[in-house]
Amino acid sequence: MEQKRGGNNLQRVPGGRGQRVDDVSGVGLGGQERAQSDSRPELDAVEKKARERETAGGPDDSPEVAFEDLRRERDVRQQEIDRRQEKDSREMANVREPRTKRHRTDPLFVLELHILSDRRPAEGKRYTGFMAQASKRLPHNAPGDFYVDASCIDCDTCRWMAPATFTEREDQASVHHQPDTEAGRRRALMALVSCPTGSIGTMEKQDPTRAIEAFPDRVHDNVFHTGFHSESSFGATSYLVAREQGNVLVDSPRFTMPLVRRLEDLGGVSMMFLTHRDDVADHRKFREHFDCERVMHERDLGHGTRDIERPIRGEDPVVLDRDLLVIPTPGHTRGSACLLYRDEFLFTGDHLAWNETRGHIYAFRSACWYDWATLVRSSEKLASYSFEWILPGHGRRCHFPRERMAAEMDKALSWMREAA
Ligand code: SF4
């Protein structure tokens, strides 16, 4: 039986029960879980009563009357449940709203979340707060203010954003050198606010205002790194292309008000290009807030993306605008696609990236979810285009003059064929 939940975030799950989903799932969940587990027995009792009436027979117990009674009782019960869940939501809001409302006037809002650290969820629950826990500081961190805690998922974001501060040790990030300049501290704080799991912390209070305001962070010309990576896309990098004809968001960062306000200041978002199914994160919230058109290859559509506005079909390139070309590049996933902007910037999602250790353009051989041979063919197709930048979701970006980029693509193709 369909459950009605006015204004609440409820989804149907295979078990048939409504399950609330929330950005801060795991933080103060007690109230939500209570409401959900309380609600089902009540609804079951109403259904049971109606069934008993139906089997009892008699003029007043006809199926029609029983059905009407059932509907009336369910409505009353449902209103009670909605009221209770609304109350729980308000209690939740007391925990999470301050950090979205106060941040505009209180520059220390992020670091004040230290006080929320004891609300951290149990192992395995998702946590989208900002601050790490000093008690879980990894032992490899250099002594001093900045540290990485044990919740690090090793997404690499902090290392490429602030390599002077962060490094890798035993499959997690850690601080190898405490920032000792203003610029270094700012860069480390930019990594802190971008960390998808809130695994970076400071022992002392730091003012993150300038770090927050540094996003979107210019890559080159009118192409920006949005920062604020999302855990649901394993910390994938998102980009903003600021254009007179309308801004384009490439893949989805975390939907967080400091970033949303900055995007508004830059003219909003008119189009959202989703490179593949893994990096869609908060696409729906951006769509709802900015009314942007979402573009994605139909072969990667799935639960949560079926209603996107502009599915791409087939394997031929598709012109979105005179400076925007979608190039389908199946391989990593069936529906992976790259976006070529101004014949200069190639947004590759997880199709291609620069590999710092190997020193060449690379594709994720062990994380190829669809088909490696198809991925190689897609890369051969890409090599026929001219561009200067590769801007990936995961992995490092690279920039070369066109001729050198063409040579790098040839080198990458040789390696890919051998890696088959
Ligand atoms: S950004 Fe966060 S999760 Fe990613 S490697 Fe750094 S500390 Fe770990």
Boltz pocket constraint, residues with backbone or C-beta under 6 A from the ligand:
constraints:
  - pocket:
      binder: B
      contacts: [[A, 148], [A, 151], [A, 152], [A, 153], [A, 154], [A, 155], [A, 156], [A, 157], [A, 158], [A, 159], [A, 172], [A, 173], [A, 191], [A, 194], [A, 195], [A, 196], [A, 197], [A, 198], [A, 199], [A, 200], [A, 235]]
      max_distance: 6.0
